[in-house]
Amino acid sequence: MPTAEENKKIVTAAKKDPDAKPLTAAQLKGMVPLKSVRGRPKSENKKLLVSVRYSPEVLAYFKGTGEGWQSRMDGVLREYVSKQGPRRRA
């Protein structure tokens, strides 16, 4: 961040340049941090990151279905779970 004196020099130079006007207070207020608009939209169904081991045949099959294979694998597992009915924890 520039010091107050450096900032003053920058603003003075910008005011003299017709192509580089400082932002107004309203424009600054309307700005949002770049971090909040980058990346994928937040999902309502958050998924958990886990480490799992699968047999080579299972991975080869799903990876062979192309991009999105992990979502398809999740779909197959979700379908299996829904068919099993409620489970009680021990």
PyMOL Python script that loads the backbone (N, CA, C, O; Angstrom):
from pymol import cmd

cmd.read_pdbstr("""\
ATOM      1  N   MET A   1       0.847  -1.185   0.000  1.00  0.00           N
ATOM      2  CA  MET A   1       0.000   0.000   0.000  1.00  0.00           C
ATOM      3  C   MET A   1       0.887   1.240   0.000  1.00  0.00           C
ATOM      4  O   MET A   1       1.897   1.299   0.701  1.00  0.00           O
ATOM      5  N   PRO A   2       0.492   2.228  -0.798  1.00  0.00           N
ATOM      6  CA  PRO A   2       1.282   3.456  -0.814  1.00  0.00           C
ATOM      7  C   PRO A   2       1.099   4.252   0.479  1.00  0.00           C
ATOM      8  O   PRO A   2       0.075   4.158   1.155  1.00  0.00           O
ATOM      9  N   THR A   3       2.116   5.026   0.793  1.00  0.00           N
ATOM     10  CA  THR A   3       2.011   5.907   1.959  1.00  0.00           C
ATOM     11  C   THR A   3       1.029   7.025   1.606  1.00  0.00           C
ATOM     12  O   THR A   3       0.631   7.160   0.449  1.00  0.00           O
ATOM     13  N   ALA A   4       0.642   7.821   2.596  1.00  0.00           N
ATOM     14  CA  ALA A   4      -0.288   8.928   2.360  1.00  0.00           C
ATOM     15  C   ALA A   4       0.298   9.911   1.357  1.00  0.00           C
ATOM     16  O   ALA A   4      -0.414  10.421   0.492  1.00  0.00           O
ATOM     17  N   GLU A   5       1.592  10.176   1.471  1.00  0.00           N
ATOM     18  CA  GLU A   5       2.245  11.110   0.547  1.00  0.00           C
ATOM     19  C   GLU A   5       2.288  10.544  -0.869  1.00  0.00           C
ATOM     20  O   GLU A   5       2.028  11.260  -1.836  1.00  0.00           O
ATOM     21  N   GLU A   6       2.619   9.248  -0.991  1.00  0.00           N
ATOM     22  CA  GLU A   6       2.639   8.610  -2.314  1.00  0.00           C
ATOM     23  C   GLU A   6       1.238   8.607  -2.930  1.00  0.00           C
ATOM     24  O   GLU A   6       1.073   8.852  -4.125  1.00  0.00           O
ATOM     25  N   ASN A   7       0.242   8.329  -2.104  1.00  0.00           N
ATOM     26  CA  ASN A   7      -1.132   8.302  -2.586  1.00  0.00           C
ATOM     27  C   ASN A   7      -1.556   9.685  -3.094  1.00  0.00           C
ATOM     28  O   ASN A   7      -2.231   9.797  -4.118  1.00  0.00           O
ATOM     29  N   LYS A   8      -1.163  10.711  -2.385  1.00  0.00           N
ATOM     30  CA  LYS A   8      -1.497  12.076  -2.791  1.00  0.00           C
ATOM     31  C   LYS A   8      -0.894  12.383  -4.163  1.00  0.00           C
ATOM     32  O   LYS A   8      -1.554  12.985  -5.010  1.00  0.00           O
ATOM     33  N   LYS A   9       0.363  11.971  -4.383  1.00  0.00           N
ATOM     34  CA  LYS A   9       1.019  12.181  -5.676  1.00  0.00           C
ATOM     35  C   LYS A   9       0.303  11.405  -6.787  1.00  0.00           C
ATOM     36  O   LYS A   9       0.134  11.910  -7.897  1.00  0.00           O
ATOM     37  N   ILE A  10      -0.108  10.192  -6.480  1.00  0.00           N
ATOM     38  CA  ILE A  10      -0.809   9.360  -7.462  1.00  0.00           C
ATOM     39  C   ILE A  10      -2.140  10.005  -7.842  1.00  0.00           C
ATOM     40  O   ILE A  10      -2.473  10.096  -9.023  1.00  0.00           O
ATOM     41  N   VAL A  11      -2.894  10.448  -6.848  1.00  0.00           N
ATOM     42  CA  VAL A  11      -4.194  11.068  -7.102  1.00  0.00           C
ATOM     43  C   VAL A  11      -4.023  12.362  -7.901  1.00  0.00           C
ATOM     44  O   VAL A  11      -4.794  12.624  -8.824  1.00  0.00           O
ATOM     45  N   THR A  12      -3.023  13.169  -7.552  1.00  0.00           N
ATOM     46  CA  THR A  12      -2.759  14.414  -8.284  1.00  0.00           C
ATOM     47  C   THR A  12      -2.430  14.123  -9.744  1.00  0.00           C
ATOM     48  O   THR A  12      -2.949  14.784 -10.642  1.00  0.00           O
ATOM     49  N   ALA A  13      -1.578  13.143  -9.980  1.00  0.00           N
ATOM     50  CA  ALA A  13      -1.213  12.768 -11.349  1.00  0.00           C
ATOM     51  C   ALA A  13      -2.425  12.234 -12.105  1.00  0.00           C
ATOM     52  O   ALA A  13      -2.611  12.550 -13.280  1.00  0.00           O
ATOM     53  N   ALA A  14      -3.244  11.433 -11.443  1.00  0.00           N
ATOM     54  CA  ALA A  14      -4.429  10.861 -12.092  1.00  0.00           C
ATOM     55  C   ALA A  14      -5.425  11.950 -12.464  1.00  0.00           C
ATOM     56  O   ALA A  14      -6.045  11.877 -13.525  1.00  0.00           O
ATOM     57  N   LYS A  15      -5.591  12.964 -11.608  1.00  0.00           N
ATOM     58  CA  LYS A  15      -6.530  14.053 -11.895  1.00  0.00           C
ATOM     59  C   LYS A  15      -6.089  14.858 -13.113  1.00  0.00           C
ATOM     60  O   LYS A  15      -6.930  15.425 -13.810  1.00  0.00           O
ATOM     61  N   LYS A  16      -4.794  14.916 -13.378  1.00  0.00           N
ATOM     62  CA  LYS A  16      -4.276  15.647 -14.529  1.00  0.00           C
ATOM     63  C   LYS A  16      -4.419  14.845 -15.826  1.00  0.00           C
ATOM     64  O   LYS A  16      -4.424  15.418 -16.916  1.00  0.00           O
ATOM     65  N   ASP A  17      -4.535  13.526 -15.706  1.00  0.00           N
ATOM     66  CA  ASP A  17      -4.645  12.653 -16.880  1.00  0.00           C
ATOM     67  C   ASP A  17      -6.117  12.473 -17.239  1.00  0.00           C
ATOM     68  O   ASP A  17      -6.866  11.897 -16.450  1.00  0.00           O
ATOM     69  N   PRO A  18      -6.558  12.953 -18.417  1.00  0.00           N
ATOM     70  CA  PRO A  18      -7.977  12.838 -18.774  1.00  0.00           C
ATOM     71  C   PRO A  18      -8.446  11.391 -18.962  1.00  0.00           C
ATOM     72  O   PRO A  18      -9.646  11.120 -18.921  1.00  0.00           O
ATOM     73  N   ASP A  19      -7.514  10.471 -19.167  1.00  0.00           N
ATOM     74  CA  ASP A  19      -7.890   9.061 -19.354  1.00  0.00           C
ATOM     75  C   ASP A  19      -7.827   8.250 -18.058  1.00  0.00           C
ATOM     76  O   ASP A  19      -8.146   7.061 -18.063  1.00  0.00           O
ATOM     77  N   ALA A  20      -7.427   8.864 -16.970  1.00  0.00           N
ATOM     78  CA  ALA A  20      -7.261   8.115 -15.713  1.00  0.00           C
ATOM     79  C   ALA A  20      -7.850   8.900 -14.554  1.00  0.00           C
ATOM     80  O   ALA A  20      -7.114   9.419 -13.715  1.00  0.00           O
ATOM     81  N   LYS A  21      -9.158   8.989 -14.504  1.00  0.00           N
ATOM     82  CA  LYS A  21      -9.814   9.713 -13.422  1.00  0.00           C
ATOM     83  C   LYS A  21      -9.967   8.786 -12.209  1.00  0.00           C
ATOM     84  O   LYS A  21     -10.263   7.602 -12.373  1.00  0.00           O
ATOM     85  N   PRO A  22      -9.771   9.307 -11.012  1.00  0.00           N
ATOM     86  CA  PRO A  22      -9.996   8.483  -9.816  1.00  0.00           C
ATOM     87  C   PRO A  22     -11.464   8.081  -9.718  1.00  0.00           C
ATOM     88  O   PRO A  22     -12.348   8.786 -10.205  1.00  0.00           O
ATOM     89  N   LEU A  23     -11.706   6.958  -9.091  1.00  0.00           N
ATOM     90  CA  LEU A  23     -13.082   6.495  -8.898  1.00  0.00           C
ATOM     91  C   LEU A  23     -13.796   7.402  -7.909  1.00  0.00           C
ATOM     92  O   LEU A  23     -13.191   7.957  -6.991  1.00  0.00           O
ATOM     93  N   THR A  24     -15.094   7.536  -8.120  1.00  0.00           N
ATOM     94  CA  THR A  24     -15.897   8.332  -7.195  1.00  0.00           C
ATOM     95  C   THR A  24     -16.177   7.499  -5.946  1.00  0.00           C
ATOM     96  O   THR A  24     -15.957   6.288  -5.934  1.00  0.00           O
ATOM     97  N   ALA A  25     -16.658   8.150  -4.909  1.00  0.00           N
ATOM     98  CA  ALA A  25     -17.003   7.446  -3.670  1.00  0.00           C
ATOM     99  C   ALA A  25     -18.095   6.410  -3.939  1.00  0.00           C
ATOM    100  O   ALA A  25     -18.069   5.319  -3.368  1.00  0.00           O
ATOM    101  N   ALA A  26     -19.054   6.743  -4.805  1.00  0.00           N
ATOM    102  CA  ALA A  26     -20.136   5.805  -5.134  1.00  0.00           C
ATOM    103  C   ALA A  26     -19.589   4.584  -5.865  1.00  0.00           C
ATOM    104  O   ALA A  26     -20.023   3.460  -5.614  1.00  0.00           O
ATOM    105  N   GLN A  27     -18.625   4.807  -6.778  1.00  0.00           N
ATOM    106  CA  GLN A  27     -18.023   3.685  -7.500  1.00  0.00           C
ATOM    107  C   GLN A  27     -17.245   2.785  -6.541  1.00  0.00           C
ATOM    108  O   GLN A  27     -17.340   1.560  -6.618  1.00  0.00           O
ATOM    109  N   LEU A  28     -16.488   3.386  -5.654  1.00  0.00           N
ATOM    110  CA  LEU A  28     -15.721   2.596  -4.678  1.00  0.00           C
ATOM    111  C   LEU A  28     -16.642   1.796  -3.776  1.00  0.00           C
ATOM    112  O   LEU A  28     -16.350   0.644  -3.454  1.00  0.00           O
ATOM    113  N   LYS A  29     -17.752   2.395  -3.364  1.00  0.00           N
ATOM    114  CA  LYS A  29     -18.697   1.707  -2.478  1.00  0.00           C
ATOM    115  C   LYS A  29     -19.337   0.497  -3.174  1.00  0.00           C
ATOM    116  O   LYS A  29     -19.651  -0.506  -2.533  1.00  0.00           O
ATOM    117  N   GLY A  30     -19.524   0.610  -4.490  1.00  0.00           N
ATOM    118  CA  GLY A  30     -20.154  -0.465  -5.244  1.00  0.00           C
ATOM    119  C   GLY A  30     -19.238  -1.616  -5.608  1.00  0.00           C
ATOM    120  O   GLY A  30     -19.690  -2.627  -6.147  1.00  0.00           O
ATOM    121  N   MET A  31     -17.968  -1.473  -5.321  1.00  0.00           N
ATOM    122  CA  MET A  31     -17.011  -2.524  -5.674  1.00  0.00           C
ATOM    123  C   MET A  31     -17.090  -3.680  -4.679  1.00  0.00           C
ATOM    124  O   MET A  31     -17.390  -3.490  -3.501  1.00  0.00           O
ATOM    125  N   VAL A  32     -16.813  -4.881  -5.185  1.00  0.00           N
ATOM    126  CA  VAL A  32     -16.775  -6.068  -4.335  1.00  0.00           C
ATOM    127  C   VAL A  32     -15.406  -6.722  -4.489  1.00  0.00           C
ATOM    128  O   VAL A  32     -14.792  -6.619  -5.551  1.00  0.00           O
ATOM    129  N   PRO A  33     -14.926  -7.383  -3.459  1.00  0.00           N
ATOM    130  CA  PRO A  33     -13.622  -8.054  -3.579  1.00  0.00           C
ATOM    131  C   PRO A  33     -13.652  -9.107  -4.686  1.00  0.00           C
ATOM    132  O   PRO A  33     -14.642  -9.824  -4.828  1.00  0.00           O
ATOM    133  N   LEU A  34     -12.593  -9.204  -5.458  1.00  0.00           N
ATOM    134  CA  LEU A  34     -12.513 -10.157  -6.549  1.00  0.00           C
ATOM    135  C   LEU A  34     -12.735 -11.585  -6.054  1.00  0.00           C
ATOM    136  O   LEU A  34     -13.324 -12.407  -6.756  1.00  0.00           O
ATOM    137  N   LYS A  35     -12.268 -11.871  -4.861  1.00  0.00           N
ATOM    138  CA  LYS A  35     -12.397 -13.216  -4.305  1.00  0.00           C
ATOM    139  C   LYS A  35     -13.861 -13.656  -4.230  1.00  0.00           C
ATOM    140  O   LYS A  35     -14.159 -14.842  -4.365  1.00  0.00           O
ATOM    141  N   SER A  36     -14.775 -12.705  -4.015  1.00  0.00           N
ATOM    142  CA  SER A  36     -16.188 -13.063  -3.853  1.00  0.00           C
ATOM    143  C   SER A  36     -16.886 -13.371  -5.172  1.00  0.00           C
ATOM    144  O   SER A  36     -17.987 -13.922  -5.158  1.00  0.00           O
ATOM    145  N   VAL A  37     -16.288 -13.036  -6.304  1.00  0.00           N
ATOM    146  CA  VAL A  37     -16.924 -13.296  -7.591  1.00  0.00           C
ATOM    147  C   VAL A  37     -16.184 -14.338  -8.414  1.00  0.00           C
ATOM    148  O   VAL A  37     -16.629 -14.677  -9.511  1.00  0.00           O
ATOM    149  N   ARG A  38     -15.073 -14.852  -7.917  1.00  0.00           N
ATOM    150  CA  ARG A  38     -14.295 -15.840  -8.651  1.00  0.00           C
ATOM    151  C   ARG A  38     -14.740 -17.247  -8.306  1.00  0.00           C
ATOM    152  O   ARG A  38     -15.331 -17.493  -7.255  1.00  0.00           O
ATOM    153  N   GLY A  39     -14.448 -18.152  -9.204  1.00  0.00           N
ATOM    154  CA  GLY A  39     -14.667 -19.565  -8.942  1.00  0.00           C
ATOM    155  C   GLY A  39     -16.087 -20.008  -9.219  1.00  0.00           C
ATOM    156  O   GLY A  39     -16.895 -19.269  -9.781  1.00  0.00           O
ATOM    157  N   ARG A  40     -16.367 -21.225  -8.812  1.00  0.00           N
ATOM    158  CA  ARG A  40     -17.673 -21.824  -9.041  1.00  0.00           C
ATOM    159  C   ARG A  40     -18.687 -21.247  -8.073  1.00  0.00           C
ATOM    160  O   ARG A  40     -18.335 -20.818  -6.974  1.00  0.00           O
ATOM    161  N   PRO A  41     -19.948 -21.238  -8.482  1.00  0.00           N
ATOM    162  CA  PRO A  41     -20.993 -20.809  -7.544  1.00  0.00           C
ATOM    163  C   PRO A  41     -21.051 -21.778  -6.364  1.00  0.00           C
ATOM    164  O   PRO A  41     -20.793 -22.972  -6.519  1.00  0.00           O
ATOM    165  N   LYS A  42     -21.387 -21.262  -5.198  1.00  0.00           N
ATOM    166  CA  LYS A  42     -21.492 -22.107  -4.014  1.00  0.00           C
ATOM    167  C   LYS A  42     -22.687 -23.043  -4.156  1.00  0.00           C
ATOM    168  O   LYS A  42     -23.782 -22.613  -4.519  1.00  0.00           O
ATOM    169  N   SER A  43     -22.471 -24.306  -3.872  1.00  0.00           N
ATOM    170  CA  SER A  43     -23.517 -25.310  -3.986  1.00  0.00           C
ATOM    171  C   SER A  43     -24.320 -25.387  -2.697  1.00  0.00           C
ATOM    172  O   SER A  43     -23.784 -25.218  -1.601  1.00  0.00           O
ATOM    173  N   GLU A  44     -25.611 -25.646  -2.847  1.00  0.00           N
ATOM    174  CA  GLU A  44     -26.447 -25.860  -1.664  1.00  0.00           C
ATOM    175  C   GLU A  44     -26.113 -27.203  -1.029  1.00  0.00           C
ATOM    176  O   GLU A  44     -26.229 -27.368   0.185  1.00  0.00           O
ATOM    177  N   ASN A  45     -25.696 -28.166  -1.859  1.00  0.00           N
ATOM    178  CA  ASN A  45     -25.345 -29.499  -1.378  1.00  0.00           C
ATOM    179  C   ASN A  45     -23.831 -29.605  -1.308  1.00  0.00           C
ATOM    180  O   ASN A  45     -23.186 -30.072  -2.247  1.00  0.00           O
ATOM    181  N   LYS A  46     -23.275 -29.170  -0.194  1.00  0.00           N
ATOM    182  CA  LYS A  46     -21.821 -29.227  -0.051  1.00  0.00           C
ATOM    183  C   LYS A  46     -21.363 -30.667   0.048  1.00  0.00           C
ATOM    184  O   LYS A  46     -21.982 -31.492   0.720  1.00  0.00           O
ATOM    185  N   LYS A  47     -20.273 -30.949  -0.631  1.00  0.00           N
ATOM    186  CA  LYS A  47     -19.698 -32.292  -0.599  1.00  0.00           C
ATOM    187  C   LYS A  47     -18.475 -32.277   0.294  1.00  0.00           C
ATOM    188  O   LYS A  47     -17.849 -31.234   0.488  1.00  0.00           O
ATOM    189  N   LEU A  48     -18.137 -33.428   0.834  1.00  0.00           N
ATOM    190  CA  LEU A  48     -17.005 -33.565   1.735  1.00  0.00           C
ATOM    191  C   LEU A  48     -15.815 -34.151   0.990  1.00  0.00           C
ATOM    192  O   LEU A  48     -15.974 -35.049   0.163  1.00  0.00           O
ATOM    193  N   LEU A  49     -14.639 -33.648   1.281  1.00  0.00           N
ATOM    194  CA  LEU A  49     -13.425 -34.171   0.693  1.00  0.00           C
ATOM    195  C   LEU A  49     -12.948 -35.341   1.550  1.00  0.00           C
ATOM    196  O   LEU A  49     -12.724 -35.189   2.751  1.00  0.00           O
ATOM    197  N   VAL A  50     -12.795 -36.509   0.924  1.00  0.00           N
ATOM    198  CA  VAL A  50     -12.322 -37.700   1.634  1.00  0.00           C
ATOM    199  C   VAL A  50     -11.283 -38.412   0.772  1.00  0.00           C
ATOM    200  O   VAL A  50     -11.173 -38.164  -0.429  1.00  0.00           O
ATOM    201  N   SER A  51     -10.545 -39.275   1.394  1.00  0.00           N
ATOM    202  CA  SER A  51      -9.593 -40.107   0.677  1.00  0.00           C
ATOM    203  C   SER A  51     -10.131 -41.533   0.695  1.00  0.00           C
ATOM    204  O   SER A  51     -10.376 -42.098   1.761  1.00  0.00           O
ATOM    205  N   VAL A  52     -10.314 -42.113  -0.492  1.00  0.00           N
ATOM    206  CA  VAL A  52     -10.918 -43.441  -0.619  1.00  0.00           C
ATOM    207  C   VAL A  52     -10.094 -44.255  -1.608  1.00  0.00           C
ATOM    208  O   VAL A  52      -9.525 -43.710  -2.553  1.00  0.00           O
ATOM    209  N   ARG A  53     -10.038 -45.544  -1.384  1.00  0.00           N
ATOM    210  CA  ARG A  53      -9.345 -46.432  -2.320  1.00  0.00           C
ATOM    211  C   ARG A  53     -10.385 -47.275  -3.057  1.00  0.00           C
ATOM    212  O   ARG A  53     -11.246 -47.901  -2.439  1.00  0.00           O
ATOM    213  N   TYR A  54     -10.288 -47.281  -4.402  1.00  0.00           N
ATOM    214  CA  TYR A  54     -11.172 -48.087  -5.239  1.00  0.00           C
ATOM    215  C   TYR A  54     -10.319 -49.051  -6.059  1.00  0.00           C
ATOM    216  O   TYR A  54      -9.131 -48.816  -6.277  1.00  0.00           O
ATOM    217  N   SER A  55     -10.937 -50.128  -6.506  1.00  0.00           N
ATOM    218  CA  SER A  55     -10.208 -51.081  -7.340  1.00  0.00           C
ATOM    219  C   SER A  55      -9.896 -50.426  -8.685  1.00  0.00           C
ATOM    220  O   SER A  55     -10.637 -49.557  -9.145  1.00  0.00           O
ATOM    221  N   PRO A  56      -8.797 -50.848  -9.311  1.00  0.00           N
ATOM    222  CA  PRO A  56      -8.417 -50.266 -10.608  1.00  0.00           C
ATOM    223  C   PRO A  56      -9.521 -50.391 -11.660  1.00  0.00           C
ATOM    224  O   PRO A  56      -9.689 -49.505 -12.497  1.00  0.00           O
ATOM    225  N   GLU A  57     -10.271 -51.492 -11.614  1.00  0.00           N
ATOM    226  CA  GLU A  57     -11.332 -51.705 -12.607  1.00  0.00           C
ATOM    227  C   GLU A  57     -12.440 -50.664 -12.466  1.00  0.00           C
ATOM    228  O   GLU A  57     -12.955 -50.151 -13.459  1.00  0.00           O
ATOM    229  N   VAL A  58     -12.803 -50.359 -11.209  1.00  0.00           N
ATOM    230  CA  VAL A  58     -13.856 -49.374 -10.958  1.00  0.00           C
ATOM    231  C   VAL A  58     -13.412 -48.003 -11.450  1.00  0.00           C
ATOM    232  O   VAL A  58     -14.164 -47.313 -12.139  1.00  0.00           O
ATOM    233  N   LEU A  59     -12.188 -47.605 -11.094  1.00  0.00           N
ATOM    234  CA  LEU A  59     -11.695 -46.298 -11.535  1.00  0.00           C
ATOM    235  C   LEU A  59     -11.564 -46.233 -13.056  1.00  0.00           C
ATOM    236  O   LEU A  59     -11.918 -45.224 -13.665  1.00  0.00           O
ATOM    237  N   ALA A  60     -11.066 -47.287 -13.661  1.00  0.00           N
ATOM    238  CA  ALA A  60     -10.909 -47.299 -15.122  1.00  0.00           C
ATOM    239  C   ALA A  60     -12.263 -47.135 -15.797  1.00  0.00           C
ATOM    240  O   ALA A  60     -12.388 -46.412 -16.785  1.00  0.00           O
ATOM    241  N   TYR A  61     -13.272 -47.807 -15.262  1.00  0.00           N
ATOM    242  CA  TYR A  61     -14.609 -47.699 -15.844  1.00  0.00           C
ATOM    243  C   TYR A  61     -15.120 -46.262 -15.780  1.00  0.00           C
ATOM    244  O   TYR A  61     -15.507 -45.692 -16.800  1.00  0.00           O
ATOM    245  N   PHE A  62     -15.121 -45.684 -14.595  1.00  0.00           N
ATOM    246  CA  PHE A  62     -15.681 -44.343 -14.452  1.00  0.00           C
ATOM    247  C   PHE A  62     -14.847 -43.291 -15.184  1.00  0.00           C
ATOM    248  O   PHE A  62     -15.405 -42.396 -15.820  1.00  0.00           O
ATOM    249  N   LYS A  63     -13.526 -43.389 -15.103  1.00  0.00           N
ATOM    250  CA  LYS A  63     -12.687 -42.432 -15.833  1.00  0.00           C
ATOM    251  C   LYS A  63     -12.897 -42.564 -17.341  1.00  0.00           C
ATOM    252  O   LYS A  63     -12.795 -41.584 -18.079  1.00  0.00           O
ATOM    253  N   GLY A  64     -13.190 -43.778 -17.787  1.00  0.00           N
ATOM    254  CA  GLY A  64     -13.444 -44.022 -19.209  1.00  0.00           C
ATOM    255  C   GLY A  64     -14.716 -43.379 -19.715  1.00  0.00           C
ATOM    256  O   GLY A  64     -14.921 -43.276 -20.925  1.00  0.00           O
ATOM    257  N   THR A  65     -15.579 -42.944 -18.802  1.00  0.00           N
ATOM    258  CA  THR A  65     -16.823 -42.288 -19.229  1.00  0.00           C
ATOM    259  C   THR A  65     -16.608 -40.815 -19.531  1.00  0.00           C
ATOM    260  O   THR A  65     -17.539 -40.130 -19.954  1.00  0.00           O
ATOM    261  N   GLY A  66     -15.392 -40.316 -19.321  1.00  0.00           N
ATOM    262  CA  GLY A  66     -15.075 -38.939 -19.685  1.00  0.00           C
ATOM    263  C   GLY A  66     -15.202 -37.955 -18.544  1.00  0.00           C
ATOM    264  O   GLY A  66     -15.349 -38.324 -17.379  1.00  0.00           O
ATOM    265  N   GLU A  67     -15.140 -36.674 -18.926  1.00  0.00           N
ATOM    266  CA  GLU A  67     -15.198 -35.592 -17.947  1.00  0.00           C
ATOM    267  C   GLU A  67     -16.481 -35.689 -17.121  1.00  0.00           C
ATOM    268  O   GLU A  67     -17.554 -35.986 -17.648  1.00  0.00           O
ATOM    269  N   GLY A  68     -16.352 -35.436 -15.835  1.00  0.00           N
ATOM    270  CA  GLY A  68     -17.503 -35.535 -14.932  1.00  0.00           C
ATOM    271  C   GLY A  68     -17.660 -36.917 -14.318  1.00  0.00           C
ATOM    272  O   GLY A  68     -18.686 -37.224 -13.711  1.00  0.00           O
ATOM    273  N   TRP A  69     -16.632 -37.751 -14.479  1.00  0.00           N
ATOM    274  CA  TRP A  69     -16.730 -39.126 -13.989  1.00  0.00           C
ATOM    275  C   TRP A  69     -16.942 -39.192 -12.482  1.00  0.00           C
ATOM    276  O   TRP A  69     -17.616 -40.097 -11.989  1.00  0.00           O
ATOM    277  N   GLN A  70     -16.371 -38.239 -11.746  1.00  0.00           N
ATOM    278  CA  GLN A  70     -16.527 -38.266 -10.291  1.00  0.00           C
ATOM    279  C   GLN A  70     -17.981 -37.987  -9.893  1.00  0.00           C
ATOM    280  O   GLN A  70     -18.496 -38.582  -8.947  1.00  0.00           O
ATOM    281  N   SER A  71     -18.629 -37.085 -10.615  1.00  0.00           N
ATOM    282  CA  SER A  71     -20.042 -36.801 -10.342  1.00  0.00           C
ATOM    283  C   SER A  71     -20.901 -38.008 -10.682  1.00  0.00           C
ATOM    284  O   SER A  71     -21.852 -38.316  -9.963  1.00  0.00           O
ATOM    285  N   ARG A  72     -20.575 -38.695 -11.774  1.00  0.00           N
ATOM    286  CA  ARG A  72     -21.337 -39.906 -12.118  1.00  0.00           C
ATOM    287  C   ARG A  72     -21.143 -40.990 -11.059  1.00  0.00           C
ATOM    288  O   ARG A  72     -22.088 -41.690 -10.694  1.00  0.00           O
ATOM    289  N   MET A  73     -19.910 -41.121 -10.571  1.00  0.00           N
ATOM    290  CA  MET A  73     -19.645 -42.106  -9.528  1.00  0.00           C
ATOM    291  C   MET A  73     -20.455 -41.756  -8.276  1.00  0.00           C
ATOM    292  O   MET A  73     -21.024 -42.638  -7.633  1.00  0.00           O
ATOM    293  N   ASP A  74     -20.503 -40.474  -7.939  1.00  0.00           N
ATOM    294  CA  ASP A  74     -21.292 -40.026  -6.793  1.00  0.00           C
ATOM    295  C   ASP A  74     -22.767 -40.364  -7.013  1.00  0.00           C
ATOM    296  O   ASP A  74     -23.453 -40.796  -6.086  1.00  0.00           O
ATOM    297  N   GLY A  75     -23.252 -40.168  -8.236  1.00  0.00           N
ATOM    298  CA  GLY A  75     -24.648 -40.476  -8.547  1.00  0.00           C
ATOM    299  C   GLY A  75     -24.971 -41.948  -8.358  1.00  0.00           C
ATOM    300  O   GLY A  75     -26.028 -42.295  -7.831  1.00  0.00           O
ATOM    301  N   VAL A  76     -24.063 -42.812  -8.786  1.00  0.00           N
ATOM    302  CA  VAL A  76     -24.267 -44.259  -8.624  1.00  0.00           C
ATOM    303  C   VAL A  76     -24.315 -44.611  -7.138  1.00  0.00           C
ATOM    304  O   VAL A  76     -25.171 -45.385  -6.708  1.00  0.00           O
ATOM    305  N   LEU A  77     -23.404 -44.047  -6.363  1.00  0.00           N
ATOM    306  CA  LEU A  77     -23.380 -44.331  -4.927  1.00  0.00           C
ATOM    307  C   LEU A  77     -24.626 -43.776  -4.225  1.00  0.00           C
ATOM    308  O   LEU A  77     -25.178 -44.424  -3.336  1.00  0.00           O
ATOM    309  N   ARG A  78     -25.062 -42.587  -4.622  1.00  0.00           N
ATOM    310  CA  ARG A  78     -26.268 -41.998  -4.030  1.00  0.00           C
ATOM    311  C   ARG A  78     -27.496 -42.855  -4.334  1.00  0.00           C
ATOM    312  O   ARG A  78     -28.356 -43.047  -3.475  1.00  0.00           O
ATOM    313  N   GLU A  79     -27.568 -43.368  -5.562  1.00  0.00           N
ATOM    314  CA  GLU A  79     -28.691 -44.235  -5.932  1.00  0.00           C
ATOM    315  C   GLU A  79     -28.684 -45.505  -5.079  1.00  0.00           C
ATOM    316  O   GLU A  79     -29.730 -45.947  -4.603  1.00  0.00           O
ATOM    317  N   TYR A  80     -27.510 -46.081  -4.893  1.00  0.00           N
ATOM    318  CA  TYR A  80     -27.378 -47.279  -4.063  1.00  0.00           C
ATOM    319  C   TYR A  80     -27.856 -46.986  -2.640  1.00  0.00           C
ATOM    320  O   TYR A  80     -28.620 -47.762  -2.065  1.00  0.00           O
ATOM    321  N   VAL A  81     -27.410 -45.879  -2.084  1.00  0.00           N
ATOM    322  CA  VAL A  81     -27.790 -45.507  -0.715  1.00  0.00           C
ATOM    323  C   VAL A  81     -29.300 -45.320  -0.610  1.00  0.00           C
ATOM    324  O   VAL A  81     -29.907 -45.772   0.360  1.00  0.00           O
ATOM    325  N   SER A  82     -29.918 -44.660  -1.593  1.00  0.00           N
ATOM    326  CA  SER A  82     -31.364 -44.410  -1.530  1.00  0.00           C
ATOM    327  C   SER A  82     -32.154 -45.711  -1.587  1.00  0.00           C
ATOM    328  O   SER A  82     -33.234 -45.794  -1.002  1.00  0.00           O
ATOM    329  N   LYS A  83     -31.642 -46.725  -2.274  1.00  0.00           N
ATOM    330  CA  LYS A  83     -32.324 -48.019  -2.364  1.00  0.00           C
ATOM    331  C   LYS A  83     -32.173 -48.837  -1.085  1.00  0.00           C
ATOM    332  O   LYS A  83     -32.968 -49.745  -0.840  1.00  0.00           O
ATOM    333  N   GLN A  84     -31.172 -48.533  -0.270  1.00  0.00           N
ATOM    334  CA  GLN A  84     -30.912 -49.308   0.939  1.00  0.00           C
ATOM    335  C   GLN A  84     -31.849 -48.944   2.076  1.00  0.00           C
ATOM    336  O   GLN A  84     -32.051 -49.753   2.981  1.00  0.00           O
ATOM    337  N   GLY A  85     -32.421 -47.763   2.057  1.00  0.00           N
ATOM    338  CA  GLY A  85     -33.301 -47.325   3.137  1.00  0.00           C
ATOM    339  C   GLY A  85     -32.482 -46.789   4.292  1.00  0.00           C
ATOM    340  O   GLY A  85     -31.251 -46.808   4.260  1.00  0.00           O
ATOM    341  N   PRO A  86     -33.187 -46.303   5.329  1.00  0.00           N
ATOM    342  CA  PRO A  86     -32.478 -45.694   6.480  1.00  0.00           C
ATOM    343  C   PRO A  86     -31.626 -46.722   7.215  1.00  0.00           C
ATOM    344  O   PRO A  86     -31.999 -47.886   7.364  1.00  0.00           O
ATOM    345  N   ARG A  87     -30.474 -46.251   7.666  1.00  0.00           N
ATOM    346  CA  ARG A  87     -29.555 -47.119   8.434  1.00  0.00           C
ATOM    347  C   ARG A  87     -29.416 -46.547   9.830  1.00  0.00           C
ATOM    348  O   ARG A  87     -29.440 -45.332  10.025  1.00  0.00           O
ATOM    349  N   ARG A  88     -29.275 -47.419  10.777  1.00  0.00           N
ATOM    350  CA  ARG A  88     -29.036 -46.999  12.159  1.00  0.00           C
ATOM    351  C   ARG A  88     -27.567 -47.114  12.460  1.00  0.00           C
ATOM    352  O   ARG A  88     -26.904 -48.070  12.057  1.00  0.00           O
ATOM    353  N   ARG A  89     -27.060 -46.120  13.181  1.00  0.00           N
ATOM    354  CA  ARG A  89     -25.647 -46.177  13.586  1.00  0.00           C
ATOM    355  C   ARG A  89     -25.497 -47.068  14.794  1.00  0.00           C
ATOM    356  O   ARG A  89     -26.349 -47.104  15.681  1.00  0.00           O
ATOM    357  N   ALA A  90     -24.393 -47.783  14.805  1.00  0.00           N
ATOM    358  CA  ALA A  90     -24.134 -48.706  15.916  1.00  0.00           C
ATOM    359  C   ALA A  90     -23.558 -47.968  17.102  1.00  0.00           C
ATOM    360  O   ALA A  90     -23.276 -48.581  18.132  1.00  0.00           O
TER     361      ALA A  90
END
""", "prot")
cmd.dss("prot")
cmd.show_as("cartoon", "prot")
cmd.util.cbc("prot")
cmd.orient("prot")
